[in-house]
Amino acid sequence: MSEFKTGLTISAPGENTMIKVGLFLLFVVGMILGREDEGLEFYQQKNFAKAREYYEEVIRKHNQNAAANFGLGATAYQQGDLALAMDAFEKALGTNDRDLKAKAYYNMANTLYKQQRVEESLAFYKKALELNPDDLDAKYNYELLKYKAQPQKQQQQKGDKSEQKNQDKKSQQNENKSQQQKSESKQDKSKNQKDKQSEQAKKDEQQEKSQPNEQSKPEQEKTEQQQAKQSDKKPPNQDRVTAEAILDALKDKEQIAQKRQLARRASRKLEKDW
């Protein structure tokens, strides 16, 4: 499999591509400044520090110079200053030149790829192809990166699903644990309540045994009082009646005795008279 083309458009593999872009940069900068693009010469000599100084000087004089920003982005990329490269390429997008804008998008895609920002890189390759469908380098890089990113994306999705599955499993376990704890807590509460009720019942029973007449005392006293009253209740003048009966009996005996005495006296009298 071919390697991914990480070179910028200005230095993309293939001498024809480099010369074509170089001539384009030379033409644009020369047309604006009225002189040759010295920065391109420094760049081709790999003297990136001098090339950068040159483009920075042009930008100080002509801030909106899209070609100079494009050249500054290319040299900054070669120096490893990816933040400056992205900023310069983005400013180069301000041009009305469709071809220069397409190359800026392409270089931005390369810069993002170098930072492992794959999805963003693919998006900028696509923008470059929308402006220039005939850019074979952009098409090659886009298809290759898309192919390489697909297994990674699938692996990531698989990992996400696995992680989600683990999270769901963990969540279910936590939920089951929580329900079990609630059930145990409810059982313990019910048991404690039953124990308290049983304990209270035992206490009440012991209290009743130790003081059996405490609660029934008023009724017992009432009953005793009623019994006392009933025992005191006798027929009116019963003792008097009894006494009178005894007296009557004595009187009867006394009368009988008197009669007997009279009878004896009479008998004696008769005997005397005879």
Summary of the structure (lengths in Angstrom):
residues: 274
radius of gyration: 64.8
end to end distance: 191.5
largest distance: 214.7
contacts: 717
relative contact order: 0.05
helix: 82%
strand: 0%
